[in-house]
């Protein structure tokens, strides 16, 4: 499913126009992004939790050349599915 497909599904399910659905989807994604950028955690009960995880700097190796490289520390977004979502997906 693409973002366009998601907008169409939201419009159909909510009974709103595609323009309003697109605004809603964009606003939801922006809210999640802002939350994670601040280092906060977003929990949607039954659906899942969006959070961030810090990765320490480490040494790596370029698989094509074999050259050793330094990989800088980073913060990565992560998602953990809730039990309700897991149950529905596995049904």
C-alpha positions in Angstrom: 0.0 0.0 0.0 1.3 3.4 -0.9 0.5 6.8 0.7 -2.0 7.4 -2.1 -3.7 4.1 -1.4 -3.8 5.0 2.3 -5.4 8.4 1.6 -8.0 6.7 -0.6 -8.8 4.1 2.1 -9.1 6.7 4.8 -11.4 8.8 2.6 -13.6 5.8 2.0 -13.7 4.5 5.6 -14.3 7.9 7.1 -16.7 9.1 4.4 -14.7 12.3 3.7 -13.2 13.8 0.6 -9.8 12.7 -0.6 -8.4 16.2 0.0 -9.5 16.1 3.7 -8.2 12.5 4.0 -4.8 13.6 2.6 -4.7 16.5 5.1 -5.5 14.1 7.9 -2.8 11.5 6.9 -0.2 14.3 6.5 -1.1 15.8 9.8 -0.9 12.3 11.5 2.5 11.6 10.0 3.8 15.0 10.9 2.7 14.6 14.5 4.5 11.2 14.8 7.6 12.8 13.2 7.5 15.7 15.6 7.1 13.4 18.6 10.0 11.2 17.6 12.2 14.2 16.7 11.8 15.5 20.3 12.8 12.1 21.6 9.3 11.3 23.0 7.4 8.0 22.6 3.9 7.7 21.1 1.7 4.9 22.3 -1.5 4.0 20.5 -3.2 1.5 22.8 -3.9 -1.7 20.9 -2.0 -0.6 17.8 1.6 -0.1 18.9 4.3 2.2 20.1 6.5 4.5 18.1 9.8 5.3 19.7 13.5 5.9 19.0 16.6 3.9 19.7 20.1 5.2 20.0 22.9 3.3 18.2 26.4 3.8 19.3 29.3 4.6 17.0 31.0 1.5 15.7 33.5 0.1 13.2 32.3 -1.4 10.0 33.6 -2.9 6.8 32.6 -2.0 3.2 31.6 -5.4 1.8 32.7 -4.5 -1.8 36.2 -3.2 -1.0 36.9 -4.7 2.4 37.9 -1.2 3.6 37.3 -0.5 7.3 35.0 2.4 8.0 33.7 4.3 11.0 30.0 4.3 11.4 28.8 7.3 13.4 26.3 7.2 16.3 22.7 7.6 15.2 19.1 7.7 16.5 16.7 5.4 14.6 12.9 5.3 14.8 11.3 2.0 15.7 7.8 0.6 16.0 6.6 -2.2 18.3 3.2 -3.6 17.4 0.6 -3.9 20.2 -1.1 -7.2 21.1 -4.4 -6.3 19.4 -2.7 -5.6 16.1 -0.6 -8.7 16.4 -3.8 -10.8 17.0 -5.6 -9.3 14.1 -2.6 -9.8 11.7 -2.2 -13.4 12.8 -5.9 -14.2 12.6 
